[in-house]
Amino acid sequence: MKQSSEHLVLDLPGGRRFTVPLDWYPRLQHGSDAERRNLRLLGNGYAIEWPDLDEHLGIEGLLAGRRSGESPNSLARWLTARSQ
């Protein structure tokens, strides 16, 4: 998995590459490079977890183009807690 300041890039089997805009996932977008690099695959690769950002994304949802379902209020609370 590769990341830039604007995209999450997944390298899939068979040489395929999948790119997702970070602004689809506000917690990843607001995270630092170090926080985004601290990730792990869950199970047999069914999901990705960023423990520093309390973010978990299912691979199936990523491939289906599902954006974050987090409400604006929830994101605002999370951002406030991060700044304390």
C-alpha positions, 0 to 999 in steps of 0.5 A: 500500500502506498499513500500520497497527500491526496490518494491511497494507492492499493497494489493488488495481485496480478499487477493491478493498482487501485487509487482512492482519493483521501478526501473520501475518508476524512480521518485519513485526510486529516492524519499525518503521514506517520499516522497514515503509514501506521496501518495493518491488514486485518484477518486475511486482508478483508480490511485495513486498520489505522489505529492512530486514526481509529479508522477501519476500511473494508477492502470490499467497500473500497473496491465498491467505491463507498466513501466514509459514512461518518457523520459531520458531527462525529468527525467534528468530535474526533477532530476536537479530541485530536487537538486537545 
